[in-house]
């Protein structure tokens, strides 16, 4: 049975790279992303842990600081404000008052936020060429919009450069398994597994192959002894088998913990344990 520790071993082998934890809301993406980042930082690697999820509370989950670990968030409003100011300072510098007013109005459009978040995300992707960057993504819908913007940018660059041009876009980095590892996080329940499988199909259509899956909070992996809990644990096995045998290239199953893994120590333990096989 693969553990989170095994996944971290495989991630660490490359020495740097982008790790993106994806999935629906409420499956524990923030916890898994934080656990991976803490494990890599504890092994002496420089790690940047960031989130694109406005609802994620990374600092609460970490509840402390750690050497080699930088934590940030890509806040859509903040990114938009920075982007607007930059455009007004550069493009707007040569315009008269009326031109600046028109530009400022254009920059209030909803597209501005998408472009701003995409630019902040692109910067993070670029950073992963020399260190580990772990991204706790927003729930599926927002993430797919971001990937859509990444694809549109790629197509535009390809069109401008023509056949002979040499270029690498953020999308190409996401499509390169040597640079990016997508980790799909789910629960051992029918609906979350179906939703994660749907996300995997969406990613594949964008030419991105998910690297691994994490089945989080598994009762079966926790090996309960109480009869009712054992019954519920057995009910999970079918879903775990589906993920392991039919959907995932590699799959880690994380036991349900007695308490929420909050804080550097608890997060570190998540990626240290090698639980007993689930069966």
PyMOL commands that set and color helices and strands:
alter all, ss='L'
color gray80, all
select helices_A, chain A and resi 4-12+29-42+58-62+76-94+97-106+110-127+140-161+170-175+190-205+227-247+264-270
alter helices_A, ss='H'
color red, helices_A
select strands_A, chain A and resi 17-22+47-51+69-73+132-136+180-187+212-218+251-255
alter strands_A, ss='S'
color yellow, strands_A
deselect
rebuild
show_as cartoon
